[in-house]
Amino acid sequence: MICLLVIALASCNYLDQEPDNLLTSDMIWETRANAEAYLYNVYSYVHTTDGGDYASMGASDESSVCIPTVNVRQMVAGNWSPQSWYFYNWGAYYSGIRKSFVFENNIDNVPNAEIGEELKVQYKAETRFLRGWFYWKLLQQYGPFVKLTGVVSQNDDFNQYPRATFEECVAYINELMDVAASDLPEEWAATSNYGRPTKGSCLAVKAKVALWAASPLWNGNPNFSNFQNQDGTPLAPISYDEEKWKVAADAAKAVIDLGVYELYTDENPYLSVRNVFLTNWNEEIIFSNNNWSPWGYEKCSSPSPGGYNMYNATQNIVDAFYMNNGRTIDDPESGYEETGFSASDGQNAWEHSSGQWNMYANREPRFYAYVLYNGRPVLNAPSVDDKNYFSSEGNKDGTGRVEFYYSGNSGQRAAGSNNITGYTVLKGINPASNIRNDNVGYRPYILIRFSSILLDYVEALNEYNPSHPDIVTYLNMVRARAGLPGIEEVYPNAIGNKDLMREYILRERQVELCFESDRYHTLVRRLLLGETENQRIYSMNVNSNDEGAGFSHAGFYEKTVFQNRYWDDKMYLHPIQQSDLERNTSLVQNPGW
């Protein structure tokens, strides 16, 4: 109830009719400590969650949240409206925008003895980046936003703030990022600055916005042909423009050409794809939040009894991972077997063990790093005693194999009224943690990383120049880090074939960027989220009673329809709250809502 009240107040005040006397008083701008505290408050509006955000957990085909009554489960069931408060960020982002203006307008009042001119210039650049970030997030979730270029006066008519057009929104974000980039470094020398934006952060946001603008959602989408302001101004581009793909490719290439970022690598492919999320400020991170607590994410992602068994991977994402030979599981040459128990261990230490189901045998390293499946040892249980805590009496052998079968410690019988899939999310789980005792190792919350920019580049390049050699070069960089052979080795017929290569690029995004919100946003901008194949969710047969057979119960491994989710095309955009529409009568609602 308290959280809802805070969200409601943030929404109600997004145009800020009342002057903020406390935060604009002379006292705030007299000392460095107070001024920097205000700046850090602006940073606090950079939206990060414990993993429970709709885009990263539960709204796309890669995952589900086990509790039927949570907001994201209501969304995918179609139970939401402009009166709902589900993940409503409109007001919060505008609060951050307003505070960025207040800071920028007042930082020069701080005595130079407290904050020198050079640092003031840097801080102004940071606030401009943050303002652009907030606008980018508004555009991504709601479409065209109300463009504010300064603090709104208490005497202004708040009914004279209509939405800007999509193209105006894109241009304004780019403008903010260009101005910010001119006063930000390519890299921070001091570790105390980790988490602040850089020149590369600005260029990366421009690349993300450009890809969003080039994709079908906003590039001549006929469903938006009547999306307009009250004066008839069209808010969405009416016609398709292939040149936008070139703009997107060039924007992503600008990040690459900085020469600042690299794909993180470790001793082997498994550690490389696992530890990129656990190693603070490594060379792959472009923008991150270094001041968050991963406890909630790990607790919800970990199996019971030590965790909540709440963030569940689906069979859909399990089937998307490649085999270790780089082929898809439906490829006759992949060697994939869906039934029976494996007679031997995998060829690498991180792979499957003898006696595990063949479905999980000989898969690529990212599968083992990102998904916890039945019989796989719990990662965040360091000691033998901790591992045995997750095991039933007959299974206490010191390995901590997770028991997702019906009668197991993490099975459906233990879950009760919650709906589990037979998998949990392993990505970002820290082996240094001891989730049983609620001790969780630190890691940054990565908002943009280099691998996503590489995939942005090849996706956009493929749309307007499918024969360009960079497509293979940069796609293979991501595959090679994951221990897979080049795309030209396993699927040579995809080279130069726009449609076929698009399938492999989108699959690579699905796997590489799973549980990072990219899958949801990719399906949205590509107008694919409503497709039946992405709304029909599969799981293991968690309700099959093993009658004490435990891991050897073959009935558990039957692919089962978990959900047939509800879809309406209006859901490609979130609704603006009805109360905000009533407060600002020049606002128009998103189509269909």
JOPE-V824831 format. One record per residue. SS is DSSP state (h for helix, s for strand, l for the rest). PHI is phi in whole degrees, 0 to 359 (* if undefined). OMEGA is omega as a letter, one per 40 degrees, with the letter a starting at -180 (none if undefined). Layout:
BEGIN
SS/PHI/OMEGA ; SS/PHI/OMEGA
END
This chain:
BEGIN
l/*/i ; h/296/i ; h/299/i ; h/298/a ; h/295/i ; h/298/i ; h/297/a ; h/298/a ; h/294/i ; h/299/i ; h/294/a ; h/299/a ; l/252/a ; l/291/i ; l/263/i ; l/52/i ; l/294/a ; l/269/i ; l/293/a ; l/265/a ; l/298/a ; l/295/a ; l/282/i ; l/251/i ; l/289/a ; l/302/a ; l/300/a ; h/298/a ; h/261/i ; h/266/a ; l/230/i ; h/297/a ; h/300/a ; h/291/a ; h/296/i ; h/291/i ; h/298/i ; h/294/i ; h/299/a ; h/294/i ; h/293/i ; h/297/i ; h/301/a ; l/297/i ; l/275/i ; l/291/a ; l/288/i ; l/230/a ; l/234/i ; l/276/a ; l/108/a ; l/271/i ; l/295/a ; l/305/a ; l/290/a ; l/272/a ; l/211/i ; l/111/a ; l/264/i ; l/245/a ; l/284/a ; l/275/a ; s/205/i ; s/213/i ; s/253/a ; l/289/a ; l/277/a ; l/298/a ; l/266/a ; l/291/a ; h/301/a ; h/293/i ; h/291/i ; h/294/i ; h/299/a ; h/288/i ; l/268/i ; l/84/a ; l/265/i ; l/208/a ; l/203/i ; l/296/i ; l/268/i ; l/279/i ; l/251/a ; l/295/i ; l/50/a ; l/276/a ; l/252/a ; h/305/a ; h/293/a ; h/296/i ; h/295/i ; h/290/i ; h/296/i ; h/296/i ; h/297/a ; h/299/a ; h/292/i ; h/295/i ; h/293/a ; h/301/i ; h/297/a ; h/299/a ; h/285/a ; h/242/a ; h/298/i ; h/291/i ; h/282/i ; l/289/a ; l/305/a ; l/299/i ; l/293/i ; l/271/i ; l/226/a ; l/288/a ; h/300/a ; h/297/a ; h/290/i ; h/297/i ; h/300/i ; h/298/a ; h/295/i ; h/296/i ; h/297/i ; h/298/a ; h/293/i ; h/293/i ; h/299/a ; h/299/i ; h/299/i ; h/296/i ; h/297/a ; h/297/i ; h/294/i ; h/298/i ; h/291/i ; h/297/a ; h/298/a ; h/293/a ; h/269/a ; h/242/a ; l/85/a ; l/310/a ; l/249/i ; l/278/a ; l/273/i ; l/253/a ; l/246/i ; l/185/i ; l/292/a ; l/283/i ; l/289/i ; l/293/a ; l/266/a ; l/290/i ; l/274/a ; l/283/i ; l/266/a ; l/247/i ; l/234/i ; l/284/i ; l/286/i ; l/284/i ; l/288/i ; h/302/a ; h/295/i ; h/295/i ; h/296/i ; h/300/a ; h/298/a ; h/290/i ; h/298/i ; h/298/i ; h/299/i ; h/298/a ; h/291/i ; h/296/i ; h/296/i ; h/296/a ; h/299/a ; l/294/a ; l/240/i ; l/243/a ; l/281/i ; l/289/i ; l/217/i ; l/265/a ; l/281/a ; l/264/i ; h/296/i ; h/295/a ; h/264/i ; l/301/a ; l/104/i ; l/280/i ; l/290/i ; l/235/i ; h/302/i ; h/295/i ; h/299/i ; h/297/i ; h/295/a ; h/293/i ; h/296/i ; h/301/i ; h/294/i ; h/295/i ; h/295/a ; h/295/i ; h/294/i ; h/299/a ; h/289/a ; h/279/a ; l/284/a ; l/303/a ; l/303/a ; l/239/a ; l/242/i ; l/79/i ; l/290/a ; h/296/i ; h/292/i ; h/256/a ; l/296/i ; l/252/i ; l/279/a ; s/209/i ; l/289/a ; l/296/i ; l/272/i ; l/91/i ; l/293/i ; s/295/a ; l/265/a ; l/239/i ; l/301/a ; l/276/a ; l/244/i ; l/285/i ; l/228/a ; l/296/a ; h/299/i ; h/295/i ; h/292/i ; h/294/i ; h/302/a ; h/293/i ; h/296/i ; h/297/a ; h/294/i ; h/291/i ; h/296/i ; h/298/i ; h/293/a ; h/299/a ; h/288/i ; l/300/a ; l/74/a ; l/267/a ; l/253/i ; l/219/i ; l/286/i ; l/293/i ; l/228/a ; l/229/a ; l/296/a ; l/209/a ; h/302/i ; h/298/i ; h/293/i ; h/297/a ; h/281/i ; h/275/a ; h/278/i ; l/302/a ; l/271/a ; l/252/a ; l/262/a ; l/295/i ; l/47/i ; l/280/a ; l/290/i ; l/267/a ; s/283/i ; s/258/i ; s/209/a ; s/210/i ; s/255/a ; l/264/a ; l/237/i ; l/225/i ; l/253/i ; l/279/a ; h/302/a ; h/300/i ; h/298/a ; h/294/a ; h/295/a ; h/285/a ; h/275/a ; l/275/a ; l/287/i ; l/285/e ; l/274/a ; l/283/i ; l/242/a ; l/265/i ; l/57/a ; l/258/a ; s/266/a ; s/252/i ; s/285/a ; l/252/i ; h/295/i ; h/303/a ; h/285/i ; h/302/a ; h/288/a ; h/282/a ; l/294/i ; l/284/i ; s/283/a ; l/288/i ; l/266/i ; l/86/a ; l/256/i ; l/285/a ; l/291/i ; l/271/i ; l/278/a ; l/302/a ; l/269/a ; l/283/a ; l/84/a ; l/290/i ; l/235/a ; l/260/a ; l/234/i ; l/85/a ; s/260/a ; l/291/a ; l/270/a ; l/211/i ; l/287/i ; l/292/a ; l/285/i ; l/242/a ; l/299/a ; l/275/a ; l/275/a ; l/293/i ; l/247/i ; l/303/i ; l/95/i ; l/278/a ; s/294/a ; h/299/i ; h/305/a ; h/259/a ; l/270/i ; l/59/i ; s/270/a ; l/290/a ; h/302/a ; h/296/i ; h/299/a ; h/290/a ; h/275/a ; h/245/a ; s/228/i ; s/261/a ; s/240/a ; l/303/i ; l/95/i ; l/281/a ; s/297/i ; l/295/a ; l/280/a ; l/267/i ; l/221/a ; l/289/a ; l/261/i ; h/301/i ; h/297/i ; h/296/i ; h/296/a ; h/296/i ; h/300/a ; l/272/a ; l/253/i ; l/290/a ; h/308/a ; h/286/a ; h/249/a ; l/281/a ; l/246/i ; l/85/a ; l/261/i ; l/68/i ; s/295/a ; l/288/a ; l/249/i ; l/272/i ; l/295/a ; l/311/a ; l/269/a ; l/286/a ; l/299/i ; l/244/a ; l/271/a ; h/294/i ; h/298/i ; h/289/a ; h/287/i ; l/65/a ; l/279/i ; l/282/a ; l/252/i ; l/256/a ; l/252/a ; l/97/i ; s/215/i ; s/234/a ; s/276/a ; l/253/a ; l/299/i ; l/83/i ; l/282/a ; l/262/i ; l/294/i ; l/279/a ; l/280/i ; s/230/a ; h/292/i ; h/302/a ; h/258/i ; l/62/i ; s/264/a ; l/239/i ; l/289/a ; l/286/i ; l/203/i ; l/286/i ; s/263/a ; s/279/i ; s/261/i ; s/219/i ; s/230/a ; h/297/a ; h/299/i ; h/291/i ; h/293/i ; h/301/a ; h/287/i ; h/301/a ; h/297/a ; h/290/i ; h/296/a ; h/292/a ; h/298/i ; h/296/a ; h/286/a ; h/244/i ; l/211/a ; l/295/i ; l/266/a ; l/295/a ; l/294/i ; h/297/a ; h/300/i ; h/291/a ; h/302/a ; h/277/i ; h/296/a ; h/291/i ; h/300/i ; h/291/a ; h/295/a ; h/295/i ; h/300/i ; l/273/i ; l/81/a ; l/254/i ; l/290/a ; l/298/a ; h/300/a ; h/289/i ; h/282/a ; h/262/a ; l/226/a ; h/298/a ; h/290/i ; h/279/a ; l/293/a ; l/81/i ; l/261/a ; h/304/a ; h/293/a ; h/290/i ; h/295/i ; h/302/i ; h/300/a ; h/288/i ; h/294/i ; h/294/i ; h/292/i ; h/297/i ; h/299/a ; h/303/a ; h/276/a ; h/298/a ; l/252/a ; l/300/i ; l/62/i ; l/245/a ; l/83/a ; h/292/a ; h/300/i ; h/300/a ; h/292/i ; h/294/i ; h/296/i ; h/291/a ; h/292/i ; l/270/a ; l/56/a ; l/247/a ; l/296/a ; l/279/i ; l/296/a ; h/306/a ; h/295/i ; h/261/i ; h/254/i ; s/268/a ; s/256/a ; s/247/i ; s/217/i ; l/280/a ; l/276/a ; l/291/a ; l/268/i ; l/286/a ; l/288/a ; l/282/i ; l/49/i ; l/90/a ; l/287/i ; h/65/a ; h/298/a ; h/275/a ; l/282/a ; h/290/a ; h/297/i ; h/299/a ; h/272/i ; l/281/i ; l/294/a ; s/230/i ; s/292/a ; s/269/a ; s/211/i ; s/250/a ; l/285/i ; l/276/i ; l/217/i ; l/220/a ; h/300/i ; h/298/a ; h/285/i ; h/294/i ; l/237/i ; l/279/i ; l/283/i ; l/276/a ; l/303/a ; h/303/a ; h/295/i ; h/288/i ; h/295/i ; h/287/a ; h/283/i ; l/240/a ; l/288/i ; l/277/i ; l/288/i ; l/250/a ; l/284/i ; l/291/a ; l/307/i ; l/90/a ; l/268/none
END
